[in-house]
Amino acid sequence: MKFRVERDALADAVAWTAKSLPSRPSVPVLAGVLMRVSNGNLQVSGFDYEVSSQVTLEVQADADGAALVSGRLLAEITKALPSKPVEVAAVGSHVEITCGSARFTLPTMPVEDYPSLPQMPESAGTVDAKAFAEAVSQVAIAAGRDDTLPILTGVRMEIEGNTLALLATDRYRLAVREIEWNADDPDMSMAALVPAKTLNDTAKTLGPLGGQVTVALARGGVGEGMIGFAGGTRRTTSRLLDGDFPKVRSLRPDTHSAQARVSVAALAEVVKRVSLVAERATPVRLRFSEDGLVIEAGGTEDARASEAMDCAFTGEPLTIAFNHQYLLDGLNALNSPFAVFSFTDPKKPAIIVPASEDGEISSGYWYLIMPVRIGG
């Protein structure tokens, strides 16, 4: 194996592939990145039996072949190389990397011991890459991080014809986003529970590439229990999570008793300032009235903070408390200048939706946040 390629292209390919590799693999070869050259193309692949990643690059190939080297070390080296063409050659039991006057020699692992990457499941449809990346980022923030509750560490993808819905919850908040997509079958009705980290990493990578992302889901046959994503020259597959995702849509109230419209940027800045005196588990209190909004927080040793800001509010005055980080996550995910809060009771969940400057409310995304019980 011997080839020549631009440094940036190689570094990007290796970084993305190595990102999903396990830090403590069950067998040493799973920490490796497989480089295979054939017909003028280089395939950079990684697989840990849960997630597979593969990038295809055009290279100037002098000799076909394959080599398996440490993924994380290769990623660090290619990132640090000077901005010049890179030459890579397999020499005996080593791979030599040359870029300008920089030269590295890496030991290889047995290619024959490396597992074959799984086949992509059958295509289910395509979606705009940028819209998909935005939707995933808005929802993944609400996914759980407790591995003892694996179902909640996933994002549920629901497909109903040409509507793709994403849902995630960690029991304290819930995020739902619906987008239009191009289903291969207009009558398709499917659901899959995808690990949130894998989905988020994949969407972040494919989004900036633009174009369309192909979503592949098994409908009986090849790739059962797996999902695949492909965009440009990149493809990834992931095992799906098992279990029944909670029926969370029913948590959204049909009516509200009070509603507030507030600037997202202004509220986020105030919450950040006020929460400086709050410990991690200490909530911030929001006092809504026709006079505006007052945000308060208290910490240890009698540390207190409060700040008032403008707010358009309708309904009876109310005070409600939230985990300040969950509140900031929801505000940052709106991607809009204004947020509309809907309340039924200070002890029940609040709904936050994005709104434009002229007051138009978006129906595609909503964020539910549970209140924190406060005294008085």
C-alpha positions as CSV (number, residue, x, y, z in Angstrom):
1,M,0.0,0.0,0.0
2,K,1.3,3.4,-1.0
3,F,-0.5,6.6,-1.7
4,R,-0.3,10.4,-1.7
5,V,-3.1,12.7,-0.4
6,E,-3.7,16.2,0.8
7,R,-3.1,16.6,4.5
8,D,-6.5,18.2,5.4
9,A,-8.5,15.5,3.6
10,L,-6.7,12.8,5.4
11,A,-6.8,14.5,8.8
12,D,-10.6,15.0,8.5
13,A,-11.2,11.5,7.4
14,V,-9.1,9.9,10.2
15,A,-10.4,12.3,12.9
16,W,-14.1,11.4,12.1
17,T,-13.4,7.7,11.9
18,A,-11.3,7.6,15.1
19,K,-13.8,9.6,17.1
20,S,-16.1,6.6,17.5
21,L,-13.4,4.1,18.5
22,P,-13.5,2.7,22.0
23,S,-11.0,4.0,24.5
24,R,-10.8,0.6,26.1
25,P,-11.4,-2.0,23.3
26,S,-12.2,-5.6,24.1
27,V,-9.5,-6.7,21.6
28,P,-6.6,-4.5,20.5
29,V,-7.5,-4.4,16.8
30,L,-10.8,-2.5,17.6
31,A,-8.6,0.5,18.5
32,G,-7.3,0.6,15.0
33,V,-8.2,2.4,11.8
34,L,-8.1,0.4,8.6
35,M,-6.7,2.1,5.6
36,R,-7.4,0.3,2.3
37,V,-6.3,1.5,-1.1
38,S,-8.0,0.2,-4.3
39,N,-8.6,1.7,-7.8
40,G,-7.3,5.1,-6.8
41,N,-9.5,5.4,-3.7
42,L,-8.6,5.2,0.0
43,Q,-11.2,3.9,2.4
44,V,-10.6,4.8,6.1
45,S,-12.7,2.6,8.3
46,G,-13.4,2.1,12.0
47,F,-15.6,-0.5,13.8
48,D,-16.2,-1.5,17.4
49,Y,-19.1,-3.9,16.8
50,E,-21.5,-1.2,17.8
51,V,-20.7,1.7,15.5
52,S,-19.0,1.6,12.1
53,S,-17.6,4.7,10.2
54,Q,-16.1,4.8,6.8
55,V,-14.8,7.6,4.6
56,T,-13.7,7.3,0.9
57,L,-11.1,9.6,-0.5
58,E,-9.5,10.0,-4.0
59,V,-5.8,9.6,-3.7
60,Q,-2.7,9.2,-6.0
61,A,-2.1,5.5,-5.5
62,D,1.2,3.8,-6.3
63,A,0.2,0.5,-4.8
64,D,-3.0,-1.1,-3.6
65,G,-3.2,-2.8,-0.2
66,A,-4.4,-2.3,3.4
67,A,-2.9,-1.4,6.8
68,L,-4.3,-1.3,10.3
69,V,-2.8,1.2,12.7
70,S,-3.8,2.8,16.0
71,G,-6.7,5.2,15.2
72,R,-6.2,7.7,18.0
73,L,-2.5,8.0,17.3
74,L,-3.0,8.3,13.6
75,A,-5.6,11.1,14.2
76,E,-3.2,13.0,16.5
77,I,-0.4,12.7,13.9
78,T,-2.4,13.7,10.9
79,K,-3.8,16.7,12.7
80,A,-0.3,17.9,13.7
81,L,1.2,17.5,10.2
82,P,2.2,20.6,8.3
83,S,-0.2,21.8,5.5
84,K,1.5,19.8,2.7
85,P,0.8,16.6,0.8
86,V,1.1,13.5,2.8
87,E,2.7,10.2,1.6
88,V,1.7,7.0,3.3
89,A,3.4,3.6,2.6
90,A,3.2,0.2,4.2
91,V,6.7,-1.2,4.7
92,G,6.8,-4.6,6.2
93,S,5.2,-4.5,9.7
94,H,5.1,-0.7,9.7
95,V,3.4,2.3,8.1
96,E,5.6,5.2,7.1
97,I,4.0,8.7,7.0
98,T,5.9,11.5,5.3
99,C,4.8,15.2,5.1
100,G,7.4,17.7,4.2
101,S,10.4,17.0,6.5
102,A,8.2,15.3,9.1
103,R,8.4,11.5,9.2
104,F,6.6,9.0,11.4
105,T,6.7,5.2,11.6
106,L,3.8,3.4,13.1
107,P,3.5,-0.3,13.9
108,T,0.7,-2.2,12.2
109,M,-1.8,-4.7,13.5
110,P,-3.0,-7.8,11.6
111,V,-5.5,-6.8,9.0
112,E,-6.9,-10.3,8.8
113,D,-8.0,-10.0,12.5
114,Y,-10.1,-6.9,11.8
115,P,-13.8,-7.5,11.6
116,S,-15.7,-6.8,8.4
117,L,-17.9,-3.7,8.5
118,P,-21.6,-4.4,8.5
119,Q,-23.6,-3.7,5.4
120,M,-25.8,-0.7,5.2
121,P,-29.5,-1.5,5.8
122,E,-32.0,-0.6,3.1
123,S,-32.6,3.1,2.4
124,A,-35.6,4.6,4.0
125,G,-35.3,8.1,2.5
126,T,-33.3,11.2,2.4
127,V,-33.3,14.5,4.3
128,D,-31.5,17.8,3.9
129,A,-28.2,17.5,5.7
130,K,-28.3,21.0,7.4
131,A,-31.9,20.6,8.5
132,F,-31.2,17.2,9.9
133,A,-28.1,18.4,11.8
134,E,-30.1,21.3,13.4
135,A,-32.9,19.0,14.4
136,V,-30.6,16.4,16.0
137,S,-28.8,19.1,18.0
138,Q,-32.0,20.5,19.3
139,V,-33.2,17.2,20.6
140,A,-30.0,15.4,21.6
141,I,-29.5,17.8,24.5
142,A,-32.4,16.3,26.3
143,A,-31.2,12.7,26.1
144,G,-30.2,10.9,29.3
145,R,-26.6,10.2,30.2
146,D,-27.2,7.6,32.8
147,D,-26.1,4.2,31.4
148,T,-28.3,2.4,34.0
149,L,-31.3,3.7,32.0
150,P,-30.1,2.9,28.4
151,I,-33.5,3.6,26.8
152,L,-33.3,7.2,27.8
153,T,-29.8,7.6,26.3
154,G,-31.3,7.4,22.9
155,V,-33.1,9.6,20.4
156,R,-36.3,8.1,19.1
157,M,-36.8,8.6,15.4
158,E,-40.4,8.3,14.3
159,I,-41.2,8.1,10.5
160,E,-44.7,8.7,9.3
161,G,-44.7,9.2,5.6
162,N,-42.8,12.4,4.7
163,T,-42.6,13.5,8.4
164,L,-39.5,12.6,10.5
165,A,-39.9,13.2,14.2
166,L,-37.0,13.2,16.8
167,L,-37.7,12.8,20.5
168,A,-35.5,12.6,23.6
169,T,-35.9,12.8,27.4
170,D,-33.9,12.3,30.6
171,R,-37.1,12.4,32.8
172,Y,-36.4,16.1,33.7
173,R,-36.9,17.6,30.2
174,L,-38.1,16.5,26.8
175,A,-37.3,17.8,23.4
176,V,-39.4,17.1,20.2
177,R,-38.6,18.2,16.7
178,E,-40.5,17.4,13.5
179,I,-39.1,18.0,10.0
180,E,-40.1,17.2,6.4
181,W,-38.0,14.5,4.6
182,N,-38.2,12.5,1.4
183,A,-39.4,9.0,2.3
184,D,-38.8,6.2,-0.2
185,D,-42.3,5.0,0.6
186,P,-45.0,7.7,1.3
187,D,-46.9,5.2,3.4
188,M,-43.9,4.3,5.6
189,S,-44.5,4.1,9.3
190,M,-41.4,3.1,11.4
191,A,-39.6,3.9,14.6
192,A,-36.1,3.4,15.8
193,L,-34.2,4.2,19.0
194,V,-30.7,5.5,18.1
195,P,-27.9,6.2,20.6
196,A,-27.9,9.9,21.1
197,K,-24.1,10.4,21.1
198,T,-23.7,8.5,17.8
199,L,-26.6,10.3,16.2
200,N,-25.3,13.7,17.3
201,D,-21.7,13.1,16.2
202,T,-22.9,11.8,12.8
203,A,-25.3,14.7,12.2
204,K,-22.6,17.3,13.2
205,T,-20.2,15.8,10.6
206,L,-22.7,15.4,7.8
207,G,-24.5,18.7,8.2
208,P,-21.7,21.0,7.1
209,L,-21.2,18.9,3.9
210,G,-24.6,20.0,2.7
211,G,-26.7,18.0,0.2
212,Q,-28.8,15.1,1.3
213,V,-28.3,12.5,4.1
214,T,-29.6,9.0,3.3
215,V,-31.2,7.3,6.3
216,A,-31.1,3.5,6.1
217,L,-33.3,1.3,8.2
218,A,-33.9,-2.4,8.0
219,R,-37.4,-3.4,7.1
220,G,-36.8,-7.1,7.6
221,G,-33.7,-8.7,6.2
222,V,-30.2,-7.2,5.9
223,G,-29.2,-4.9,8.8
224,E,-31.9,-5.8,11.2
225,G,-31.5,-3.9,14.5
226,M,-29.3,-1.3,12.8
227,I,-29.5,2.1,11.3
228,G,-27.2,3.7,8.7
229,F,-26.5,7.3,7.6
230,A,-24.7,8.2,4.4
231,G,-23.7,11.7,3.0
232,G,-21.1,12.6,0.4
233,T,-18.3,10.1,0.8
234,R,-19.1,9.2,4.4
235,R,-21.2,6.5,5.8
236,T,-21.8,5.2,9.3
237,T,-23.9,2.4,10.9
238,S,-25.0,1.9,14.5
239,R,-26.8,-0.7,16.5
240,L,-30.2,0.4,17.7
241,L,-31.2,0.4,21.4
242,D,-33.7,-2.2,22.6
243,G,-36.7,-1.4,24.7
244,D,-39.9,0.6,24.7
245,F,-39.4,4.4,24.7
246,P,-41.9,6.1,27.1
247,K,-45.0,7.7,25.5
248,V,-43.8,11.3,26.1
249,R,-46.0,13.2,23.7
250,S,-48.9,13.0,26.1
251,L,-46.9,15.2,28.6
252,R,-47.6,18.3,26.5
253,P,-50.7,20.0,27.8
254,D,-53.5,20.9,25.4
255,T,-54.1,24.3,27.1
256,H,-52.3,26.8,29.2
257,S,-53.3,29.3,31.9
258,A,-50.4,31.8,31.4
259,Q,-48.0,32.6,28.7
260,A,-44.8,34.7,28.4
261,R,-42.8,36.0,25.4
262,V,-39.2,36.9,26.1
263,S,-35.9,37.6,24.2
264,V,-33.8,34.4,24.1
265,A,-30.5,36.2,24.2
266,A,-31.5,38.6,27.0
267,L,-32.9,35.8,29.2
268,A,-29.9,33.5,28.6
269,E,-27.5,36.3,29.7
270,V,-29.5,37.1,32.8
271,V,-29.8,33.4,33.8
272,K,-26.0,33.0,33.4
273,R,-25.3,36.0,35.6
274,V,-27.8,35.2,38.3
275,S,-26.8,31.5,38.5
276,L,-23.2,32.5,39.4
277,V,-24.3,32.4,43.1
278,A,-26.2,29.1,42.6
279,E,-24.7,25.7,43.3
280,R,-25.1,23.0,40.6
281,A,-28.3,21.7,42.0
282,T,-29.7,25.0,43.1
283,P,-32.5,26.3,40.8
284,V,-33.2,29.7,39.5
285,R,-36.6,31.2,40.2
286,L,-38.6,33.1,37.6
287,R,-41.3,35.5,38.8
288,F,-43.6,36.4,35.9
289,S,-46.1,39.2,36.0
290,E,-47.5,42.0,33.8
291,D,-44.7,44.2,35.1
292,G,-42.1,41.8,33.5
293,L,-39.8,39.0,34.7
294,V,-37.5,38.8,37.7
295,I,-34.9,36.0,37.8
296,E,-33.5,35.1,41.3
297,A,-31.1,32.6,42.7
298,G,-29.6,31.9,46.1
299,G,-26.4,30.0,47.1
300,T,-24.5,29.2,50.2
301,E,-23.4,31.7,52.8
302,D,-26.4,33.9,52.0
303,A,-25.2,34.7,48.5
304,R,-28.1,36.0,46.5
305,A,-28.7,37.5,43.1
306,S,-31.7,38.9,41.2
307,E,-32.2,40.8,38.0
308,A,-35.3,42.1,36.2
309,M,-36.0,42.2,32.5
310,D,-38.7,43.0,30.0
311,C,-41.3,40.3,29.3
312,A,-44.7,40.2,27.6
313,F,-46.9,38.2,30.0
314,T,-50.5,37.2,30.1
315,G,-52.2,35.4,32.9
316,E,-52.1,35.4,36.7
317,P,-48.7,36.2,38.2
318,L,-46.6,33.1,39.0
319,T,-43.3,32.0,40.3
320,I,-41.6,28.9,38.9
321,A,-38.1,27.4,39.4
322,F,-35.9,25.5,37.0
323,N,-32.6,23.8,36.9
324,H,-30.6,26.7,35.4
325,Q,-28.5,24.5,33.0
326,Y,-31.6,22.7,31.7
327,L,-33.2,26.1,31.1
328,L,-30.1,27.4,29.2
329,D,-29.9,24.2,27.1
330,G,-33.5,24.7,26.0
331,L,-33.0,28.4,25.2
332,N,-29.9,27.7,23.2
333,A,-31.6,25.0,21.2
334,L,-34.4,27.2,20.0
335,N,-32.4,28.9,17.3
336,S,-34.8,31.9,17.3
337,P,-34.8,35.5,18.7
338,F,-37.7,34.9,21.0
339,A,-39.0,32.2,23.3
340,V,-42.7,31.6,24.3
341,F,-43.2,29.9,27.6
342,S,-46.6,28.3,28.3
343,F,-47.7,27.4,31.8
344,T,-50.6,25.5,33.4
345,D,-49.3,25.5,37.0
346,P,-46.0,26.3,38.8
347,K,-45.8,22.7,39.9
348,K,-46.3,21.3,36.4
349,P,-44.0,21.2,33.3
350,A,-43.6,24.3,31.2
351,I,-43.4,24.3,27.4
352,I,-40.9,26.5,25.6
353,V,-41.2,27.0,21.8
354,P,-39.3,29.3,19.4
355,A,-40.9,32.5,18.1
356,S,-39.9,35.1,15.5
357,E,-39.5,38.8,16.1
358,D,-43.1,39.4,14.8
359,G,-44.5,36.9,17.3
360,E,-45.0,33.9,15.0
361,I,-44.6,30.7,16.9
362,S,-42.9,27.7,15.3
363,S,-44.8,24.4,15.5
364,G,-41.8,22.2,14.6
365,Y,-40.0,22.2,17.9
366,W,-40.9,22.2,21.6
367,Y,-38.9,21.8,24.8
368,L,-40.6,20.6,28.0
369,I,-38.9,21.3,31.3
370,M,-39.9,20.1,34.7
371,P,-40.1,22.7,37.5
372,V,-38.1,22.3,40.7
373,R,-40.1,22.4,43.9
374,I,-39.4,25.5,46.0
375,G,-40.6,26.4,49.5
376,G,-43.3,29.0,50.2
